[in-house]
Amino acid sequence: MNGLQFGVMLFLMAAGLTLIFGVMGLINLAHGSLFMVGAFACAAVAAATGSFWLGLIASLAAAAAAGALVEILVIRRLYERDHLDQVLATFALILIFSEGTRWVFGSFPLYLDIPQLLSGAVHLPGGAQYPIYRLAVIGVGIAVAVGLYLLIGKTRLGMRIRAGESDREMIGALGIDIGTLYTLVFALGAALAGLAGAMVGALQSVQVGMGEPVLILAFVVIVIGGIGSIKGALIGSILVGLTETLGRFLLPHLFGLFMSNSEAATVGAALASMLIYIVMALILAFRPQGLFAANA
């Protein structure tokens, strides 16, 4: 269950990232910073108002606004540039967001309390107990996946997004404002990252730089699932989440059969962090394009 919850959280990150890359062809290293913005916005508003739910709304609004602002001021100038320029510019945004957040909130971590409605645990089949909040995270991820499927596949905006991914010049010639479309897509991807940051903020501390480790895993997810594929992002996220969590739990026990407990814990943790990259290499060896094609 923890692996599923971790995978769903990765999906919220990876869905926005793959949407942005699939539609715009943009490598956005600053996506993790938007995750951090959402977490800090939620923590700050929840501390000021005493309401986690207002903090959650603030995380969506702050991340979406930051994403739209970044797209208009910086990203819009990079679409015709090569990927190296995009990497350098968005890496610079990481530094700007990190130092700006440190200047506003300080270097000490913030903490989010789980709302009373979602506190406690439920009994699962077999007698085990599991936190309600983690189940809620899984539920939010599933709801977002269904919402994105309906948005991309069943709405006029989704049709324009798919068309923009396939031939941006043609939809521009048909009278669609491609600049506004790109801003909306970027803001949507940023809002998903902010939502992930807010949800995770109640499970760990909210601190500067918290988005970069998650960003690396999100890139692994979209490479495994297939760049531009929302379905691939979901399947890849769950695969990575289960591999990471089960590896960290099972490998130390496995090595403990013929090592001391301290050595087994060290070796098991090191190999567990490598497992997801081994899985990625195996998948790419047989399917270089990832599990699913774009638009799948």
C-alpha positions as a Markdown table, in Angstrom:
| # | Residue | x | y | z |
|---|---|---|---|---|
| 1 | Met | 0.0 | 0.0 | 0.0 |
| 2 | Asn | 2.9 | 2.4 | 0.7 |
| 3 | Gly | 4.3 | 1.6 | -2.7 |
| 4 | Leu | 1.0 | 2.3 | -4.3 |
| 5 | Gln | 0.7 | 5.6 | -2.4 |
| 6 | Phe | 4.2 | 6.6 | -3.4 |
| 7 | Gly | 3.5 | 5.7 | -7.0 |
| 8 | Val | 0.4 | 7.8 | -7.0 |
| 9 | Met | 2.3 | 10.8 | -5.7 |
| 10 | Leu | 4.9 | 10.3 | -8.4 |
| 11 | Phe | 2.0 | 10.2 | -11.0 |
| 12 | Leu | 0.9 | 13.6 | -9.9 |
| 13 | Met | 4.4 | 14.9 | -10.6 |
| 14 | Ala | 5.0 | 12.9 | -13.8 |
| 15 | Ala | 1.6 | 13.6 | -15.4 |
| 16 | Gly | 2.2 | 17.3 | -15.4 |
| 17 | Leu | 5.8 | 16.8 | -16.6 |
| 18 | Thr | 4.9 | 14.4 | -19.4 |
| 19 | Leu | 2.0 | 16.7 | -20.4 |
| 20 | Ile | 4.4 | 19.7 | -20.7 |
| 21 | Phe | 7.0 | 17.7 | -22.6 |
| 22 | Gly | 4.6 | 16.0 | -24.9 |
| 23 | Val | 2.8 | 19.2 | -25.9 |
| 24 | Met | 5.6 | 21.7 | -25.8 |
| 25 | Gly | 8.7 | 19.5 | -26.3 |
| 26 | Leu | 10.2 | 21.3 | -23.3 |
| 27 | Ile | 12.5 | 19.7 | -20.8 |
| 28 | Asn | 11.5 | 21.5 | -17.6 |
| 29 | Leu | 13.9 | 20.9 | -14.8 |
| 30 | Ala | 12.1 | 23.4 | -12.6 |
| 31 | His | 9.0 | 21.1 | -12.3 |
| 32 | Gly | 10.3 | 20.0 | -8.9 |
| 33 | Ser | 10.4 | 23.6 | -7.8 |
| 34 | Leu | 6.7 | 23.9 | -8.5 |
| 35 | Phe | 6.2 | 20.8 | -6.3 |
| 36 | Met | 8.0 | 22.7 | -3.5 |
| 37 | Val | 5.9 | 25.9 | -4.1 |
| 38 | Gly | 2.7 | 23.9 | -3.6 |
| 39 | Ala | 4.0 | 22.4 | -0.4 |
| 40 | Phe | 5.1 | 25.7 | 1.1 |
| 41 | Ala | 1.9 | 27.5 | 0.0 |
| 42 | Cys | -0.1 | 24.7 | 1.7 |
| 43 | Ala | 2.0 | 24.8 | 4.9 |
| 44 | Ala | 1.9 | 28.6 | 5.1 |
| 45 | Val | -1.8 | 29.0 | 4.5 |
| 46 | Ala | -2.7 | 26.1 | 6.8 |
| 47 | Ala | -0.6 | 27.6 | 9.6 |
| 48 | Ala | -2.2 | 31.0 | 9.1 |
| 49 | Thr | -5.8 | 29.8 | 8.9 |
| 50 | Gly | -5.7 | 26.5 | 10.7 |
| 51 | Ser | -7.4 | 24.8 | 7.7 |
| 52 | Phe | -5.6 | 22.1 | 5.7 |
| 53 | Trp | -8.2 | 22.4 | 3.0 |
| 54 | Leu | -7.6 | 26.1 | 2.4 |
| 55 | Gly | -3.9 | 25.3 | 2.3 |
| 56 | Leu | -4.7 | 22.6 | -0.4 |
| 57 | Ile | -6.5 | 25.2 | -2.5 |
| 58 | Ala | -3.7 | 27.6 | -2.0 |
| 59 | Ser | -1.2 | 25.0 | -3.2 |
| 60 | Leu | -3.1 | 24.6 | -6.4 |
| 61 | Ala | -3.5 | 28.3 | -7.0 |
| 62 | Ala | 0.1 | 29.2 | -6.1 |
| 63 | Ala | 1.7 | 26.5 | -8.2 |
| 64 | Ala | -0.5 | 27.2 | -11.2 |
| 65 | Ala | 0.1 | 31.0 | -10.9 |
| 66 | Ala | 3.9 | 30.4 | -10.6 |
| 67 | Gly | 3.8 | 28.0 | -13.6 |
| 68 | Ala | 1.9 | 30.5 | -15.7 |
| 69 | Leu | 4.2 | 33.3 | -14.8 |
| 70 | Val | 7.3 | 31.2 | -15.5 |
| 71 | Glu | 5.9 | 30.2 | -18.9 |
| 72 | Ile | 5.1 | 33.7 | -19.9 |
| 73 | Leu | 8.3 | 35.3 | -18.7 |
| 74 | Val | 10.9 | 32.6 | -19.4 |
| 75 | Ile | 9.7 | 29.4 | -21.1 |
| 76 | Arg | 8.0 | 31.1 | -24.0 |
| 77 | Arg | 11.4 | 32.2 | -25.2 |
| 78 | Leu | 12.8 | 28.7 | -25.2 |
| 79 | Tyr | 10.4 | 26.8 | -27.5 |
| 80 | Glu | 12.5 | 27.4 | -30.6 |
| 81 | Arg | 15.8 | 26.8 | -28.8 |
| 82 | Asp | 17.5 | 23.5 | -28.4 |
| 83 | His | 17.2 | 21.3 | -25.4 |
| 84 | Leu | 20.6 | 22.4 | -23.9 |
| 85 | Asp | 19.2 | 26.0 | -23.6 |
| 86 | Gln | 16.1 | 24.7 | -22.0 |
| 87 | Val | 18.0 | 22.6 | -19.5 |
| 88 | Leu | 20.3 | 25.6 | -18.6 |
| 89 | Ala | 17.4 | 28.0 | -18.2 |
| 90 | Thr | 15.2 | 25.7 | -16.2 |
| 91 | Phe | 18.1 | 24.7 | -14.0 |
| 92 | Ala | 18.6 | 28.4 | -13.3 |
| 93 | Leu | 14.9 | 28.6 | -12.3 |
| 94 | Ile | 15.6 | 25.8 | -9.7 |
| 95 | Leu | 18.2 | 28.1 | -8.1 |
| 96 | Ile | 15.9 | 31.1 | -8.2 |
| 97 | Phe | 13.0 | 29.3 | -6.7 |
| 98 | Ser | 15.2 | 27.7 | -4.0 |
| 99 | Glu | 16.8 | 30.9 | -2.9 |
| 100 | Gly | 13.6 | 32.9 | -3.1 |
| 101 | Thr | 11.8 | 30.3 | -1.0 |
| 102 | Arg | 14.7 | 30.3 | 1.5 |
| 103 | Trp | 14.5 | 34.2 | 1.6 |
| 104 | Val | 10.7 | 34.2 | 2.3 |
| 105 | Phe | 10.3 | 31.2 | 4.6 |
| 106 | Gly | 13.8 | 30.7 | 6.0 |
| 107 | Ser | 16.0 | 27.6 | 6.1 |
| 108 | Phe | 14.1 | 25.7 | 8.7 |
| 109 | Pro | 11.5 | 23.1 | 7.6 |
| 110 | Leu | 7.8 | 23.6 | 8.0 |
| 111 | Tyr | 5.3 | 21.0 | 9.1 |
| 112 | Leu | 1.8 | 20.2 | 8.0 |
| 113 | Asp | -0.7 | 18.5 | 10.3 |
| 114 | Ile | -3.0 | 15.8 | 8.8 |
| 115 | Pro | -6.6 | 17.1 | 8.9 |
| 116 | Gln | -8.8 | 15.7 | 11.5 |
| 117 | Leu | -11.2 | 14.2 | 8.9 |
| 118 | Leu | -8.4 | 12.1 | 7.5 |
| 119 | Ser | -6.5 | 11.2 | 10.7 |
| 120 | Gly | -6.5 | 7.7 | 12.2 |
| 121 | Ala | -6.5 | 4.3 | 10.4 |
| 122 | Val | -8.8 | 1.8 | 8.8 |
| 123 | His | -8.8 | -2.0 | 9.1 |
| 124 | Leu | -7.9 | -3.7 | 5.9 |
| 125 | Pro | -8.7 | -7.3 | 5.0 |
| 126 | Gly | -6.5 | -9.6 | 7.0 |
| 127 | Gly | -6.6 | -7.5 | 10.1 |
| 128 | Ala | -3.9 | -4.9 | 9.1 |
| 129 | Gln | -4.4 | -1.2 | 9.8 |
| 130 | Tyr | -3.6 | 1.5 | 7.3 |
| 131 | Pro | -3.6 | 5.3 | 7.7 |
| 132 | Ile | -6.7 | 7.0 | 6.2 |
| 133 | Tyr | -4.6 | 9.9 | 4.9 |
| 134 | Arg | -2.5 | 7.6 | 2.7 |
| 135 | Leu | -5.6 | 6.0 | 1.3 |
| 136 | Ala | -6.9 | 9.5 | 0.6 |
| 137 | Val | -3.7 | 10.2 | -1.4 |
| 138 | Ile | -4.3 | 7.1 | -3.4 |
| 139 | Gly | -7.9 | 8.2 | -4.0 |
| 140 | Val | -6.8 | 11.7 | -5.1 |
| 141 | Gly | -4.3 | 10.2 | -7.6 |
| 142 | Ile | -6.9 | 7.9 | -9.1 |
| 143 | Ala | -9.4 | 10.8 | -9.4 |
| 144 | Val | -6.7 | 13.0 | -11.1 |
| 145 | Ala | -5.9 | 10.1 | -13.5 |
| 146 | Val | -9.6 | 9.8 | -14.5 |
| 147 | Gly | -9.9 | 13.5 | -14.8 |
| 148 | Leu | -6.9 | 13.8 | -17.1 |
| 149 | Tyr | -8.2 | 11.0 | -19.2 |
| 150 | Leu | -11.6 | 12.7 | -19.6 |
| 151 | Leu | -9.9 | 16.1 | -20.2 |
| 152 | Ile | -7.5 | 14.9 | -22.8 |
| 153 | Gly | -9.8 | 12.4 | -24.6 |
| 154 | Lys | -13.3 | 13.9 | -24.3 |
| 155 | Thr | -13.1 | 17.7 | -24.2 |
| 156 | Arg | -12.5 | 20.4 | -26.8 |
| 157 | Leu | -9.5 | 21.6 | -24.8 |
| 158 | Gly | -8.1 | 18.1 | -24.8 |
| 159 | Met | -8.5 | 18.0 | -28.6 |
| 160 | Arg | -6.6 | 21.2 | -28.9 |
| 161 | Ile | -3.9 | 19.8 | -26.6 |
| 162 | Arg | -3.5 | 16.7 | -28.7 |
| 163 | Ala | -3.5 | 18.7 | -31.9 |
| 164 | Gly | -0.8 | 21.0 | -30.4 |
| 165 | Glu | 1.3 | 18.0 | -29.6 |
| 166 | Ser | 1.0 | 16.7 | -33.2 |
| 167 | Asp | 1.2 | 19.9 | -35.3 |
| 168 | Arg | 1.4 | 23.2 | -33.5 |
| 169 | Glu | 1.8 | 25.2 | -36.7 |
| 170 | Met | -1.4 | 23.8 | -38.2 |
| 171 | Ile | -3.6 | 24.6 | -35.1 |
| 172 | Gly | -2.1 | 28.1 | -35.1 |
| 173 | Ala | -3.1 | 28.5 | -38.7 |
| 174 | Leu | -6.7 | 27.4 | -37.8 |
| 175 | Gly | -7.0 | 30.4 | -35.5 |
| 176 | Ile | -6.2 | 28.8 | -32.1 |
| 177 | Asp | -4.1 | 31.0 | -29.8 |
| 178 | Ile | -1.1 | 28.6 | -29.3 |
| 179 | Gly | 0.4 | 30.9 | -26.7 |
| 180 | Thr | -2.6 | 30.8 | -24.5 |
| 181 | Leu | -2.9 | 27.1 | -24.9 |
| 182 | Tyr | 0.7 | 26.5 | -23.9 |
| 183 | Thr | 0.2 | 28.7 | -20.8 |
| 184 | Leu | -2.9 | 26.7 | -19.8 |
| 185 | Val | -1.0 | 23.4 | -20.2 |
| 186 | Phe | 2.0 | 24.6 | -18.3 |
| 187 | Ala | -0.3 | 26.0 | -15.5 |
| 188 | Leu | -2.2 | 22.7 | -15.4 |
| 189 | Gly | 1.1 | 20.7 | -15.1 |
| 190 | Ala | 2.3 | 23.1 | -12.4 |
| 191 | Ala | -0.9 | 22.7 | -10.4 |
| 192 | Leu | -0.6 | 18.9 | -10.4 |
| 193 | Ala | 3.0 | 19.3 | -9.1 |
| 194 | Gly | 1.7 | 21.7 | -6.4 |
| 195 | Leu | -1.0 | 19.3 | -5.4 |
| 196 | Ala | 1.6 | 16.5 | -5.1 |
| 197 | Gly | 3.7 | 18.8 | -2.9 |
| 198 | Ala | 0.8 | 19.7 | -0.6 |
| 199 | Met | -0.3 | 16.0 | -0.2 |
| 200 | Val | 3.3 | 14.9 | 0.6 |
| 201 | Gly | 3.9 | 17.8 | 2.9 |
| 202 | Ala | 1.7 | 16.2 | 5.5 |
| 203 | Leu | 3.8 | 13.0 | 5.4 |
| 204 | Gln | 7.2 | 14.6 | 5.6 |
| 205 | Ser | 8.7 | 18.0 | 6.4 |
| 206 | Val | 8.3 | 20.9 | 3.9 |
| 207 | Gln | 11.7 | 22.3 | 3.1 |
| 208 | Val | 13.8 | 24.0 | 0.5 |
| 209 | Gly | 15.0 | 21.5 | -2.2 |
| 210 | Met | 12.4 | 18.9 | -1.5 |
| 211 | Gly | 11.3 | 18.8 | -5.2 |
| 212 | Glu | 14.6 | 17.7 | -6.8 |
| 213 | Pro | 14.7 | 14.1 | -5.6 |
| 214 | Val | 11.1 | 13.6 | -6.7 |
| 215 | Leu | 11.9 | 15.2 | -10.1 |
| 216 | Ile | 14.5 | 12.6 | -10.8 |
| 217 | Leu | 12.1 | 9.8 | -10.2 |
| 218 | Ala | 9.4 | 11.6 | -12.2 |
| 219 | Phe | 11.8 | 11.7 | -15.2 |
| 220 | Val | 12.4 | 7.9 | -14.7 |
| 221 | Val | 8.6 | 7.4 | -14.7 |
| 222 | Ile | 8.0 | 9.2 | -18.0 |
| 223 | Val | 10.9 | 7.4 | -19.7 |
| 224 | Ile | 9.5 | 4.1 | -18.6 |
| 225 | Gly | 5.9 | 4.9 | -19.4 |
| 226 | Gly | 6.6 | 6.7 | -22.7 |
| 227 | Ile | 7.1 | 10.4 | -23.2 |
| 228 | Gly | 3.8 | 12.2 | -23.7 |
| 229 | Ser | 1.6 | 9.3 | -22.5 |
| 230 | Ile | -0.6 | 9.9 | -19.5 |
| 231 | Lys | -1.4 | 6.2 | -19.2 |
| 232 | Gly | 2.3 | 5.5 | -19.3 |
| 233 | Ala | 2.9 | 8.0 | -16.6 |
| 234 | Leu | 0.3 | 6.2 | -14.4 |
| 235 | Ile | 1.6 | 2.7 | -15.0 |
| 236 | Gly | 5.2 | 3.8 | -14.8 |
| 237 | Ser | 4.6 | 5.6 | -11.5 |
| 238 | Ile | 3.0 | 2.6 | -9.8 |
| 239 | Leu | 5.8 | 0.4 | -11.1 |
| 240 | Val | 8.4 | 2.7 | -9.7 |
| 241 | Gly | 6.6 | 3.2 | -6.5 |
| 242 | Leu | 6.2 | -0.5 | -5.8 |
| 243 | Thr | 9.7 | -1.3 | -6.9 |
| 244 | Glu | 11.2 | 1.3 | -4.7 |
| 245 | Thr | 9.1 | 0.5 | -1.6 |
| 246 | Leu | 9.2 | -3.3 | -1.8 |
| 247 | Gly | 12.9 | -3.2 | -2.6 |
| 248 | Arg | 13.7 | -1.1 | 0.5 |
| 249 | Phe | 11.6 | -3.5 | 2.7 |
| 250 | Leu | 12.6 | -6.9 | 1.2 |
| 251 | Leu | 16.2 | -6.6 | 0.2 |
| 252 | Pro | 17.6 | -6.0 | 3.8 |
| 253 | His | 15.7 | -9.1 | 4.9 |
| 254 | Leu | 17.2 | -11.1 | 2.0 |
| 255 | Phe | 20.8 | -10.0 | 2.7 |
| 256 | Gly | 20.1 | -10.5 | 6.4 |
| 257 | Leu | 20.1 | -14.3 | 5.7 |
| 258 | Phe | 23.9 | -14.3 | 5.3 |
| 259 | Met | 25.0 | -10.8 | 6.6 |
| 260 | Ser | 24.9 | -9.0 | 9.9 |
| 261 | Asn | 21.8 | -6.8 | 10.3 |
| 262 | Ser | 23.7 | -3.5 | 9.9 |
| 263 | Glu | 25.5 | -4.7 | 6.7 |
| 264 | Ala | 22.3 | -6.1 | 5.3 |
| 265 | Ala | 20.5 | -2.8 | 5.9 |
| 266 | Thr | 23.3 | -0.8 | 4.2 |
| 267 | Val | 23.6 | -3.0 | 1.2 |
| 268 | Gly | 19.9 | -3.6 | 0.9 |
| 269 | Ala | 19.1 | 0.2 | 0.9 |
| 270 | Ala | 21.9 | 0.9 | -1.7 |
| 271 | Leu | 20.6 | -1.8 | -4.0 |
| 272 | Ala | 17.0 | -0.8 | -3.5 |
| 273 | Ser | 17.8 | 2.7 | -4.8 |
| 274 | Met | 19.3 | 1.1 | -7.9 |
| 275 | Leu | 16.4 | -1.2 | -8.6 |
| 276 | Ile | 14.2 | 1.4 | -10.4 |
| 277 | Tyr | 17.1 | 2.2 | -12.8 |
| 278 | Ile | 17.6 | -1.5 | -13.5 |
| 279 | Val | 13.9 | -1.8 | -14.2 |
| 280 | Met | 14.1 | 1.3 | -16.5 |
| 281 | Ala | 17.1 | -0.2 | -18.4 |
| 282 | Leu | 15.4 | -3.5 | -18.9 |
| 283 | Ile | 12.2 | -1.9 | -20.2 |
| 284 | Leu | 14.1 | 0.4 | -22.6 |
| 285 | Ala | 16.2 | -2.6 | -23.8 |
| 286 | Phe | 12.9 | -4.2 | -25.2 |
| 287 | Arg | 10.8 | -1.1 | -25.7 |
| 288 | Pro | 13.1 | 2.0 | -26.4 |
| 289 | Gln | 10.0 | 4.2 | -26.8 |
| 290 | Gly | 8.7 | 3.2 | -23.3 |
| 291 | Leu | 5.6 | 1.2 | -22.4 |
| 292 | Phe | 3.1 | 3.4 | -24.3 |
| 293 | Ala | 3.2 | 5.8 | -27.2 |
| 294 | Ala | 2.4 | 9.5 | -26.9 |
| 295 | Asn | -1.4 | 10.3 | -26.6 |
| 296 | Ala | -2.0 | 6.8 | -25.1 |
